[in-house]
Amino acid sequence: MGDTEFLTTTEVQERYRMSRTAVIRNIREGKFKGFKVGGSWRLYADQFKEMEKAA
């Protein structure tokens, strides 16, 4: 425990060239897994490794 990495929505937007709307839509549709801390989302970084391999 404690080794899990997280990304913010801004980090996902910048790394994967997605709009904020697209990131939030993917969270709401269950395609991206994460949780809210206050008013900000934290997304599990490991789920994006597959996206990086495909690119």
One Martini backbone bead per residue (centre of mass of N, CA, C, O) as a GRO file, in nm:
protein
   55
    1MET     BB    1   0.101   0.033   0.016
    2GLY     BB    2   0.159   0.363  -0.137
    3ASP     BB    3   0.234   0.297  -0.461
    4THR     BB    4   0.015   0.456  -0.571
    5GLU     BB    5  -0.072   0.630  -0.856
    6PHE     BB    6  -0.165   0.967  -0.953
    7LEU     BB    7  -0.394   1.168  -1.145
    8THR     BB    8  -0.495   1.441  -1.279
    9THR     BB    9  -0.686   1.593  -1.506
   10THR     BB   10  -0.458   1.772  -1.614
   11GLU     BB   11  -0.252   1.546  -1.669
   12VAL     BB   12  -0.427   1.393  -1.869
   13GLN     BB   13  -0.466   1.619  -2.073
   14GLU     BB   14  -0.162   1.658  -2.140
   15ARG     BB   15  -0.067   1.362  -2.207
   16TYR     BB   16  -0.351   1.289  -2.400
   17ARG     BB   17  -0.498   1.518  -2.543
   18MET     BB   18  -0.747   1.621  -2.360
   19SER     BB   19  -1.030   1.724  -2.258
   20ARG     BB   20  -1.202   1.786  -1.980
   21THR     BB   21  -1.467   1.671  -2.080
   22ALA     BB   22  -1.353   1.391  -2.161
   23VAL     BB   23  -1.251   1.306  -1.888
   24ILE     BB   24  -1.518   1.329  -1.729
   25ARG     BB   25  -1.682   1.139  -1.910
   26ASN     BB   26  -1.504   0.886  -1.856
   27ILE     BB   27  -1.565   0.875  -1.559
   28ARG     BB   28  -1.881   0.861  -1.570
   29GLU     BB   29  -1.864   0.594  -1.767
   30GLY     BB   30  -1.612   0.411  -1.639
   31LYS     BB   31  -1.327   0.429  -1.797
   32PHE     BB   32  -1.232   0.590  -1.549
   33LYS     BB   33  -1.052   0.558  -1.248
   34GLY     BB   34  -1.168   0.722  -0.941
   35PHE     BB   35  -1.152   1.014  -0.718
   36LYS     BB   36  -1.248   1.243  -0.477
   37VAL     BB   37  -1.081   1.553  -0.367
   38GLY     BB   38  -1.296   1.734  -0.298
   39GLY     BB   39  -1.300   1.893  -0.625
   40SER     BB   40  -1.093   1.663  -0.710
   41TRP     BB   41  -0.945   1.445  -0.922
   42ARG     BB   42  -0.829   1.098  -0.895
   43LEU     BB   43  -0.626   0.894  -1.098
   44TYR     BB   44  -0.528   0.595  -1.195
   45ALA     BB   45  -0.229   0.543  -1.358
   46ASP     BB   46  -0.229   0.237  -1.456
   47GLN     BB   47  -0.465   0.266  -1.675
   48PHE     BB   48  -0.263   0.430  -1.887
   49LYS     BB   49  -0.057   0.221  -1.995
   50GLU     BB   50  -0.224   0.112  -2.233
   51MET     BB   51  -0.229   0.379  -2.389
   52GLU     BB   52   0.080   0.398  -2.426
   53LYS     BB   53   0.114   0.131  -2.587
   54ALA     BB   54  -0.087   0.212  -2.826
   55ALA     BB   55   0.080   0.483  -2.921
   0.00000   0.00000   0.00000
